[in-house]
């Protein structure tokens, strides 16, 4: 055999956004090492925002015209990829703005410069003197964003795994960097890491089984192998497909792989929680769509019932447990679990309109949840975040704007008509009814019932904010211009998507066709 | 027959350009008012209420324009569809938001904007001392906008938006006085009670909303569309089996029951009286609570193709009208007695809507006349409360006719109207429903007819009881605070007078001439003529006799005899009726308690309960609970075990299935 090595063709314009983000992250590392201490924070923030904007620009101006599979099929730059990458960049822009909030301290307010330091302690002052800042947060976020951009674009199992790790590892670190409630934060980071590794192992094991079945790690080849129906290795297919799905379902927090979510959401620095809730969920659902629609779609009759059961369980557990929560971040964690269930209903439609609905849902939910965590970071009791729901009582009278924005976001989560939550639930549920068969209809009924339960939870908070008397010294800090900008973008887009969703729905509709 | 009717409805539903007035202005004006008042802050304090009132009247003016434009064309051209914008373009599913301006929706538009504007005017007086007046008017304007959207929507989904909007407005207005210090203006109106009432209305309405949203989902699954025209066409083309249509009909009925406080979702209406009285008049008597009747009439093609669902509508109506009448007899709180009466009267409308084509027009007719006389009586009750330091207990009223002449006369006209005394409004609309209920074969005319007939007698009793206890008999006023009954200012009495005129004359204008039934025909279809099982004169005589009997009995017990200042113990039925026939106890036992149990048992899985001793649940241990609690215990190892267990379970299930 005289196989000859040929260099793989790379369409650089198609992957330019990813390269820009990686480049920005590397420059960020250099900045952290060489930039003067006093201006490090500003340079990092500016560089990160610029990187995200440039990547978005490259995506909009060039990548759209260079669609196709590249790097020998390792990356598929098609409609869903571009829509999801654009959404990740948009959401990340807001998330970075929220992370950069200083509230008058030397570095980013939410992050610790030193593992053992608590806010205002001599150790923190010592860390500041020694020049240990919090600037590394920004390159870490950029690496994670790059992973998130590759995740839904991956054309084979190995690329998908690499993307999974690239996006996860920086998140593990970011989770452990909270400045307040250090122990909780460190515990959350360790748990996230351990359980994440556990689920990654399942993903890898599943990949191995699928490779054994199909003789290839490429989604197209796997799909072809399933269609060709080689019966002899059938025993490998179903566990393989399911294990790979487990690895991905872990990332979106589907029950029973959700256990990490409340602990990690509570422990992580609040802007990071928002970043995870919005961007990780979006990227992971992108990967699930890619796998389910182009890789193991031919085999879907064997596994869709199992995933349907997981979706039902996710909606039920997420919404019922959210009733019992007293910590606002844990509450939103369970809410995000319930939303993961709602989105899964759309995934299981197995129709192009399902892809549209899911992508719209992800963007709308991401914006709302980012803004919600942004607001949570503002509400303080003394020097810590007022995370207990009881502390939010009477906020509507002291801070009408902050409480009003939060109420709007809660109504969005509840899916009240004329909010983006309603449109996205509609866009995700309608295809499930139209194309999902009996299971789709059953899931939608469960979804509507669970929405009603969660609506109760959200309205209870609104009632608390407006109809109860304030206790304690809870105040909402005045955010900096950058944070205000981030919140404003998220809130205005949330309102816009609710009242006039057509342009984005149209865009998602045009971008729903997967390249095979 | 139903197929023919559907055909008729389809043919007449073909749009024309009869109404050139842009319909969205109707909604936009009050909505703009609400936005301006809410966002404008204190700057709008001075002119806000007047502006809100003006915008509501402007909307009424546009409604009149729409009416004139419809009247100018032939009856079969009286329907205009106006497309607003492309709302949800999701692939093959296209939904544009549009307005359906036809005789039915214009009737509602006129009722909502006219009564609504009068109540705006009334509130200028009633709320004049309230520091939060601006917020109140903003909510009122928002309500008018949402209600107009509800009746003008061209699809079930857009209707649902309005449906949620009025629910939100109702919720906000019931709980309006949530921040008030107890006793500041309204003694006995505690902040918590108001918030609880608002929450109850919210929760009960959610149950109904689930019904409506599932109905919409099922329509979409069956017909692939949710706008009225396509759904009607789908039903006519036989696009769905009877079972599916019955399911859609029953789900719609569930939604209607929630919004219209019909059995078994009636429990919230009595508590909703915690809101300011103008709100009770507008939302909980004249307009929002009748939305369920509108929904049933608007989707009549579905109910005609599903006779069982239609029968369920009539049964629900009959039960509620009896239920409300019984409860009304025992209430001493003037507003709660009126609320029970509202429930009962909407029961009449539901019954009529469930009777099929013979009943639709009468259901809407009664809805309109009821809107006038009941709103008038609520405003009268508000005027009485205004003059009596917010006292609501009728046992502490008496002989007020000497001190509040205008309130007495206007309330009296409403009272005569609801009794169905000729020639007042209620006579023309209610008698028609009783007659229609007696049409049919088998057991139905007897059951429905007798329920409606006896209901009229009981209505006469409890409404006369209310009237005599309040305005006649001995003075039973409290000394603490010292009462100085006085007539209300002109801003309050003027709307009452206008509504009283409507209560007296509207029926006479619209009823005997058949104008109204003819006017609605393009939407409801032409009913075939049926003969009641008893002849019409006999029925009319029987009804009037029963009404006279009920009113006479009330006069003997509450007009002539002395009324005790404290409610006597009463017999078992009275006690049951005072407690709303134990609706709350039943709800608690059947719905709430198992729900609470379920939530509690699931809470165990959460680590909130690990330190559950603090929450008092720590005692609830035992094998299962201990195991459940351990799941979310904070240990990474057990989290991993849960994942593994889940994976093994799913894999096992997959293997078994394949």
Interface residues (C-beta under 8 A of the other chain):
Chain A: X187 X190 X191 X194 X195 X198 X199 X202 X238 X239 X242 X243 X246 X250 X255 X256 X257 X259 X260 X262 X263 X302 X303 X305 X306 X309 X310 X317 X320 X321 X323 X324 X325 X326 X352 X353 X356 X357 X416 X417 X418 X423 X426 X427 X429 X430 X431 X433 X434 X441 X444 X445 X448 X449 X452 X455 X456 X459 X463 X467 X500 X501 X502 X505 X506 X509 X512
Chain B: X85 X86 X87 X88 X89 X90 X91 X92 X93 X157 X160 X161 X164 X165 X168 X175 X178 X179 X191 X195 X199 X202 X203 X206 X209 X210 X213 X214 X217 X220 X221 X224 X598 X599 X602 X603 X605 X606 X608 X631 X632 X634 X636 X639 X640 X642 X643 X645 X646 X647 X650 X651 X653 X654 X655 X657 X658
